[in-house]
Amino acid sequence: MSDFENKQIRRLDKPESEFTDKVVQIKRVSKKTKGGNQISFTALVVTGDKKTRVGVGHGRAKSVADAIQKAIAHGRKAMITVKTVNGTITQEIKFKFKGAIVLLRPGKKGSGLIAGGPVRSVVELAGIQDIASKIVGSSNKSVNVWAAFKALISLQN
């Protein structure tokens, strides 16, 4: 058996993770140094098990793949458990984070996810099926994701 076949078999034997990762944003950033520009990438990733746990991670590295891996690792360390009742949150919450205000309302059974892109990725991976949300004030994806995540954290307390 060749090395290539061994690598393929090892890759197939790797156990599937219980978590789903969703890349929300990738940015190319640069830093001025005396030798020129240092270019790197940042990645914002939401990770969750689509049951009750969700986490948000931010990673920065010289390559996109490394930045995503760092963000996934950070997101898995920052996992929280979201309390849900019949597939929705327990109460309405309005949360302000930096320039964004996120409003999360419990949805009626069967109403589905009524949420914009950044908030949708957080609540979807948290396992919430019925919710209505509104983002006010900011169109920045990163800030909106963190606002939704911190709103779910404040819901725990």
Beta strands, then each sheet from edge to edge (+ up, - down):
strand 1: 20-33
strand 2: 36-48
strand 3: 53-61
strand 4: 80-81
strand 5: 93-97
strand 6: 100-106
strand 7: 113-114
strand 8: 131-136
sheet 1: 1+ 2- 3+ 4-
sheet 2: 5+ 6- 8+ 7+
end
